[in-house]
Amino acid sequence: MSAVLQDHAVTPWVARRVWHGFLGRGGGVSRGPFASLNFSYLAGDSPDAVRTNWRRLQACFPRGVEFVQVHQVHGNRVQIVDSDSRGVTAVGDGMVSAAPNMILGIMTADCVPILLIDEQARVAGALHAGWRGVIADIAAAGVDAMAALGARRERIEAAFGPAIGACCFEVDAALARRFEAEIPGAGRHVRQGGAAKAFIDLKGLVRDQLSRAGLPAAAVSDVAICTRCASDRFFSRRAAKGGATGLQLSFIGLRE
């Protein structure tokens, strides 16, 4: 990755034959609430600025490497990406691929970005887990899709990127009760908040879901950054308090 973006990326793994990282909000050309490395054309940013941000990123990779995205809808659909995939492939909140030089990109601004890899089987995945996706168990859907491409559940490694932490994800008590009713063991990841409020640990819930899907506990890592607490480095819808904000990119792709 070029020096322009190197200082703004978090890479949870070393010595992997994959391109991967969780990018922050620095290193681009966008301005105002989108400053500066916004990758979303739908957030209200200048299209020219977004195109420049994408060009800066693409320039970090060899010719022929393709970035692929899905139109994220806060569900649990996972798309399979092959060597013919281009641009925004389809509706979904996850992608898996066994094709080299196809980089899977997920955009977030508080939701949990999840990168997955079975390096031996050469299968990679990227998931977008907002609270609706967590209830819908996007994590299990992603692991199932990887297994369908030849990955072994006990070999899959997962990494969580910057996302809103249990310190800041406060919701209505009614929503917390829904988590507890629909997700086994969710009560361990819910604590009392303000009046008729509760705090939820989304990453804790996803860890449990990945464990139930067959991943060993030691295979799950977390960069442990709360986007709201670190909103100077990462986009956060909660920190923006309903105002405009950009989206950061998390990505993974197999090197040839």
C-alpha positions in Angstrom: 0.0 0.0 0.0 1.3 3.4 -0.9 2.6 5.9 1.7 -0.5 8.0 1.1 -2.8 5.4 2.7 -0.4 3.4 4.8 -0.7 5.6 7.8 -4.5 5.4 7.7 -4.9 1.6 7.5 -5.2 -1.0 10.3 -4.0 -4.5 9.3 -4.8 -7.2 11.8 -2.8 -10.1 10.2 0.8 -10.4 9.1 2.4 -12.9 6.8 -0.8 -13.7 4.9 -1.0 -14.1 1.1 -3.9 -11.6 1.0 -4.4 -7.9 0.6 -6.4 -6.7 3.5 -7.0 -3.8 5.8 -9.4 -1.5 7.6 -9.0 2.0 6.3 -9.6 5.1 8.4 -11.0 8.5 7.3 -7.6 10.1 6.6 -5.6 10.2 3.4 -8.2 11.4 0.9 -9.4 14.6 -0.7 -13.0 14.9 0.5 -14.0 17.9 2.6 -16.3 18.9 5.4 -18.1 16.0 7.1 -16.7 13.6 4.5 -13.1 14.5 5.2 -11.1 13.0 3.9 -11.1 9.4 2.6 -14.8 8.8 2.0 -15.6 6.0 -0.5 -19.3 6.4 -0.8 -21.0 8.1 -3.7 -24.3 7.9 -1.9 -23.3 9.9 1.2 -23.7 13.4 -0.3 -20.0 13.9 -1.0 -18.6 15.4 -4.2 -18.5 12.6 -6.9 -15.2 14.0 -8.1 -13.7 13.7 -4.6 -15.0 10.1 -4.2 -13.5 9.2 -7.6 -10.2 10.6 -6.6 -10.3 8.7 -3.3 -10.9 5.5 -5.2 -8.2 6.2 -7.7 -5.7 6.8 -4.9 -6.6 3.4 -3.5 -6.5 1.6 -6.8 -3.1 3.0 -7.4 -1.8 1.1 -4.4 -2.4 -2.2 -6.2 -1.1 -3.9 -9.3 -2.8 -3.5 -12.6 -5.5 -6.1 -13.0 -6.6 -6.1 -9.4 -10.4 -5.5 -9.2 -12.4 -4.0 -6.3 -15.8 -5.5 -5.8 -18.7 -4.4 -3.6 -22.3 -5.2 -2.9 -25.2 -2.9 -2.4 -25.5 -3.2 1.4 -29.0 -3.5 2.9 -28.5 -4.7 6.5 -29.4 -8.3 5.9 -27.6 -11.6 5.7 -27.3 -12.3 2.0 -23.8 -13.3 0.9 -22.7 -13.1 -2.7 -20.1 -15.3 -4.4 -17.5 -13.2 -6.3 -15.7 -14.8 -9.2 -13.1 -13.6 -11.7 -15.9 -12.0 -13.9 -17.3 -9.9 -11.1 -16.9 -6.1 -11.5 -17.9 -3.0 -9.5 -21.1 -3.3 -7.4 -22.2 -6.9 -7.9 -25.6 -7.3 -6.3 -27.7 -6.7 -3.2 -26.2 -8.2 -0.1 -24.1 -7.7 3.0 -21.3 -10.0 2.4 -19.0 -11.5 -0.3 -16.9 -14.6 -0.5 -14.4 -15.5 -3.2 -11.8 -18.0 -4.2 -10.7 -15.9 -7.2 -7.3 -14.2 -7.0 -6.9 -10.4 -7.5 -10.6 -9.8 -6.6 -10.7 -7.5 -3.6 -13.9 -7.6 -1.6 -14.8 -4.2 -0.1 -17.3 -3.4 2.7 -18.2 0.2 3.7 -19.2 1.1 7.3 -19.5 4.0 9.7 -20.2 2.2 13.0 -21.3 -1.3 11.8 -18.9 -4.1 12.3 -16.7 -5.0 9.3 -15.6 -8.6 9.3 -12.8 -10.1 7.2 -12.5 -13.8 6.9 -9.8 -16.1 5.4 -9.0 -19.8 5.1 -5.5 -19.4 3.7 -5.0 -23.1 3.0 -8.2 -23.4 1.0 -7.6 -19.9 -0.6 -11.0 -18.6 0.2 -11.7 -15.1 1.5 -14.8 -13.2 2.8 -15.9 -9.8 3.9 -19.1 -9.1 5.8 -21.0 -6.0 6.9 -22.7 -6.5 10.3 -25.0 -3.8 11.5 -27.5 -4.6 14.3 -30.0 -5.9 11.8 -27.4 -8.1 10.2 -26.3 -9.4 13.6 -29.9 -10.4 14.4 -30.1 -12.0 11.0 -26.8 -13.8 11.7 -24.7 -12.5 8.8 -21.7 -14.1 10.4 -23.0 -17.7 10.1 -24.2 -16.9 6.5 -20.7 -15.8 5.6 -19.0 -18.9 7.2 -21.5 -21.1 5.3 -20.7 -19.4 2.0 -17.0 -19.9 2.6 -17.5 -23.5 3.4 -19.4 -23.9 0.1 -16.3 -22.8 -1.7 -14.1 -25.3 0.1 -13.1 -23.5 3.3 -12.9 -25.5 6.5 -14.7 -23.9 9.4 -12.0 -24.8 11.9 -9.4 -23.1 9.7 -11.2 -19.9 9.0 -9.8 -16.8 10.7 -11.9 -13.7 11.3 -10.9 -10.1 12.1 -13.2 -7.4 13.3 -12.5 -3.8 12.2 -13.3 -0.5 13.8 -16.9 -0.3 14.8 -19.1 1.2 17.5 -18.1 -0.3 20.8 -20.2 -1.6 23.7 -19.2 1.7 25.4 -21.2 3.7 22.9 -23.9 1.5 21.3 -26.9 2.6 23.4 -30.3 1.5 22.1 -33.9 1.4 23.3 -34.6 -1.3 25.8 -37.2 -2.8 23.5 -34.5 -3.4 20.9 -32.2 -4.9 23.5 -35.1 -7.3 24.4 -35.4 -8.3 20.8 -31.7 -9.2 20.7 -32.2 -11.3 23.9 -35.2 -13.0 22.4 -33.7 -13.8 19.0 -30.0 -14.5 19.6 -28.9 -17.3 22.0 -26.9 -16.0 24.9 -27.4 -12.3 23.9 -28.0 -11.3 27.5 -24.3 -11.6 28.2 -23.7 -8.8 25.8 -26.4 -6.4 27.0 -26.1 -4.0 30.0 -28.4 -1.4 31.4 -28.1 2.1 30.0 -30.1 5.3 30.7 -33.8 5.4 31.3 -35.4 2.7 29.1 -32.1 2.3 27.3 -29.4 -0.5 27.1 -25.9 -0.9 25.8 -25.2 -3.7 23.3 -21.8 -5.3 22.5 -22.2 -6.1 18.8 -18.8 -7.6 18.5 -19.4 -9.9 21.5 -22.6 -11.1 19.8 -20.7 -11.8 16.5 -17.9 -13.6 18.3 -20.6 -16.0 19.8 -22.2 -16.4 16.3 -18.8 -17.2 14.7 -18.1 -19.8 17.5 -21.5 -21.4 16.8 -20.6 -21.5 13.1 -17.5 -23.5 13.9 -14.6 -21.0 14.3 -12.3 -21.6 17.2 -12.3 -18.7 19.7 -8.6 -18.1 19.1 -9.2 -17.6 15.4 -11.2 -14.3 16.0 -9.2 -11.1 16.4 -10.4 -7.5 16.9 -8.6 -4.2 16.3 -10.6 -3.0 19.3 -11.3 0.6 18.1 -14.7 2.3 18.8 -15.6 4.5 15.8 -17.6 6.9 17.9 -14.8 7.3 20.5 -12.3 7.7 17.6 -14.4 9.7 15.2 -11.4 11.9 14.4 -9.9 8.8 12.7 -13.0 6.9 11.6 -16.4 7.8 10.3 -19.2 7.4 12.8 -22.9 8.0 12.3 -23.4 8.2 16.0 -20.7 10.8 16.4 -22.3 12.7 13.5 -25.6 12.8 15.4 -27.8 12.3 12.4 -25.7 14.7 10.2 -23.8 13.9 7.1 -20.8 11.6 7.3 -18.7 9.5 5.0 -18.0 5.7 4.9 -14.7 4.0 5.3 -13.6 0.8 3.5 -12.6 -2.5 4.8 -11.2 -5.0 2.3 -9.7 -8.4 1.6 -8.5 -10.1 -1.5 -6.4 -13.1 -2.4 -3.0 -12.5 -4.0 -2.0 -14.7 -6.9 
